[in-house]
Amino acid sequence: MCGIVGYIGPRQATPILVNGLRRLEYRGYDSAGVAVWEGGSARVVRCQGKLRGLIEKLEVEPAPGKVGIGHTRWATHGRPSDVNAHPHKVGRISVVHNGIIENHLALRHELEASGSKFSSETDTEIVAHLVSAEIEDAKDLTAAVQKALGKVIGAFAIVVMDEKNPDVLVAAKNASPLVIGLGEGENFVASDVTAILDETKEMVFIEEGEIVTITRDAVVITDLEGNPVTREAKTIRWTAAQAEKDGYRHYMAKEIHEQPRAVADTLAGRVDLEHDTVALDGNDIDVSNIKRIVMVACGTSYHSSLVGKFLIEQMSRIPVEVDMASEYRYRDPVVNDTDLVIAISQSGETADTMGAVQLAKERGAKVLAISNVLESSIPRLADYAFYTHAGPEIGVASTKAFTTQLVSLTLIAIHLGRQTGKLAPERARELLAEMVTLPNKMADLIEHGAQLQVIARRYGNSQGFLFMGRGNQYPIALEGALKLKEISYIHAEGYSAGEMKHGPIALIDENLPVVVLVPQGPLYEKTVSNLTEVRAREGKIIAIASSGDQEIGALADEVVMIPNTLPELQPILSVVPLQQLSYYVADHKGTDIDQPRNLAKSVTVE
Ligand code: F6R
């Protein structure tokens, strides 16, 4: 995710902005920039790559001045480059922005039709154009921002600077974090407490739909209609290290909690509920030529591919095969130009997935990459790219990347289903309407996670765990086992519940916790009967069941309820308690949760 910092006061802004951006570096970014006002104009200095590059540039082209805005960018629209880096300046207006403007295409077309010239590929530049168009007739910058935001749909935190009115910065928030730091005769604005914690501990947290007018001596908050809002400042007692994790003890915990936002961002601008369709970011995949889909990936991304197989086959009736990329590339696979290969990689850099993509391309297949990192190697090599908008994932154990991969695969499956005509428009509508509710359901689920902490303490000293599920819950069982073993070092196996009696049932005794994924749906009864087989052998059952299930309590030792949703979407919710379980077990054991032994975030070697 991108980072914002802004300053207005008696001191030189650039060192404060650069220090703030340095504090945000841990979040991951691909470019950085500042805009600083002096002597009637704002100087913008931007640079692709690390902050070091921006600092070197600023040595050559200094940006003196006492009011300014800065930004670290994590690309979502438009590749990482100097021109796509923020701030974006249009006329007298400079803007930094975090989040996603959902209606950016429509707004861009409108603005271009009325003569606006764009210099970047970003959605952010649209905000600069909109404010610029309003400013001449508006009573002040706040009124211009208010008017411009009336046209914008999406998630954003923005800070705007006007070179003709340098005594003020205007910020606004809708769904992306924004905080104001209070000083003596100076004020700060940032996306994260971390960015300004070196300067002040007095912070005012901005809420949804609020606009803030920041001068040297005052901070005025209103809602989007201009009604005043009063908010007490809070004194932050976090250390810088705690602040980096938004107060969570580990990045993994922070990233688990970020999932509702990450899912909403991945859906943003892609779901068309009016026409029951999905916009695939302009990827015009021709289904008439596809005879088969082959999915290749590693680790957690491989598990999302397994869920993808269920989704795509069910909705489009195109046959799907799933391969571990490390196996695929060395087994001389049958692949040709009637195959669509879907390669999934959070980092976009995994060597085995890259090798599989190269091989498939050499043999004539078209490749669609699903990745979380814009312009990383795998999407660059692929014919089509679809991005999860999870924001940077820092914890080694993948969480929000996984759930946003599932969301992306569901969108792709719906798209393919509509293209092949095998998915009825009514069902597509039902699925899409339900998907839009997932962020709230997920937030609710995560909030009730304390129960998992109790369960983790109760079973966290076990020698091993078994996870089982059927249908699209089977890959979630695999993912639950992977999460647990990688961060707690407890041996865990994921099994298809139907396979139990073919071997693993021998493991079951009173010392083995068995996590059973048993949400309501067509396979509920069958899974319950597997669960009773475990119970008959005295295994300890932790059931992940649908809210309102009256039967399951009598059959399981522990029951974790997940909100009701359509069966196709259940994996997106049912994996969350498994992430929390492994997190709390690891925490109970005191392992290094964010950097487990022997593991790297991105496996760029074989
Ligand atoms: C597990 C995990 C790994 C990755 C795997 C693939 O939590 O993070 O299993 O999923 O190394 O990485 P990407 O998706 O970057 O290709």
Boltz pocket constraint, residues with backbone or C-beta under 6 A from the ligand:
constraints:
  - pocket:
      binder: B
      contacts: [[A, 298], [A, 299], [A, 300], [A, 301], [A, 302], [A, 344], [A, 345], [A, 346], [A, 347], [A, 348], [A, 349], [A, 350], [A, 353], [A, 396], [A, 397], [A, 398], [A, 399], [A, 482], [A, 483], [A, 486], [A, 600], [A, 601], [A, 602], [A, 603]]
      max_distance: 6.0
